[in-house]
Amino acid sequence: MKLIHVVGTRPNFMKIAPIMRVAYKYESIEQILVHTGQHYDDYMSRWFFEELGITEPNVNLKVGSGTHGEQTGEIMKRFERFLIEEGGDVILVVGDVNSTIACGLVASKLHIPLAHVEAGLRSFDRRMPEEINRLLTDAISDYLFTPAEEANMNLKAEGIPEEKIYLVGDVMIDTLIWEMERTQKLDEPPFEDLKNREYAVLTLHRPSNVDVPETFRGIMKALNTIAEDIEIIFPAHPRTKNRMKEFQIYPENDNIRITDPLSYRDFLKLYKNSIFVLTDSGSIQQETTYLNIPCLTIRENTERPFTISKGTNILVGVGPEKIVVESKKILDGEVKKSKGFPLWDGKSAERIVEILYKDF
Ligand code: UD1
């Protein structure tokens, strides 16, 4: 079986890694890793491969940044050229980024079976580019590997035939479990001066939060207030850094520390030892739920509602008041506890590879 994996952005690497590591064990599976180049800075891309135990990409399409149309179109052009020459038995795409839908469309039009990992998640907010990417990728996929029962229900409601849907659990949690077994001094933060200190962690990069100056200003106002009570460590995404400069939105409180994006391992050590996390990321909502760390999600909706109903996540919206109120509650000791998820057992990738292997 010739299995072509596609990655493009930082969160894709953590999702593909456990699948590749399992597939390495099968002699008759040939794996090709294609990087679209959607993310290209070393700290958004190159650093992760060795750390996650997978090879450097075999091919880099080097598309870089651009508008949605430019980026998606350019990935399609370059991936199509690659795929016609290289061929493949299955194309495996992960998550919900522009690289996912672009390569999915190419595979589907070349009649090569398409597998989508993390299928069926829905925020029901079609203004988010990721929601469109999810809907369309699922509509054209032949194998839909879902992380939770809710995802199966969403797909069935959209009329996707049941025989295409496989509930396998979460590959992001596979990576988390794998990394926790390997990481030394997991109970120490990655910065010496944070040892034995209480701090919160922040990540922020959604266009709906950082590309709209009024929204971004409101969030920063909330952060300045929270920082009166606790230090906030903020590894900033390049998009966010660009917008800060463009809109001149900077923290006013020295208790907010901006760092470059961290490696997977350092970021794990950072949030694992924090009091709570503020984020607009998708995966961090799950990782904090798995580790029982309180998480406040700075968004109006989430495609992972199970982290709210059964986990440590609270949706706080983007207005400053609720962000501050919920942070204070956590600091006062009012925290949610995670109920656990049966399929978050570190074996999702094994289930995926077995299913594909049997069919090819
Ligand atoms: C993309 C995904 C988003 C995901 C995020 C993870 C889409 C539509 N969005 O958003 O779902 O949560 O990745 O990080 O696919 N830039 C750099 N260096 C890089 C990459 C980006 O400087 O290596 C800057 C560029 O100015 C670029 C901007 O960040 O214009 C945004 O990058 P882009 O790939 O368009 O989307 P993300 O915001 O990273």
Residues whose N, C-alpha, C, O or C-beta is under 5 A from the ligand:
A	BS01	UD1	T9 R10 P11 Q38 H39 Y40 D41 M44 S65 G66 D96 V97 N98 P129 E130 H205 P238 R239
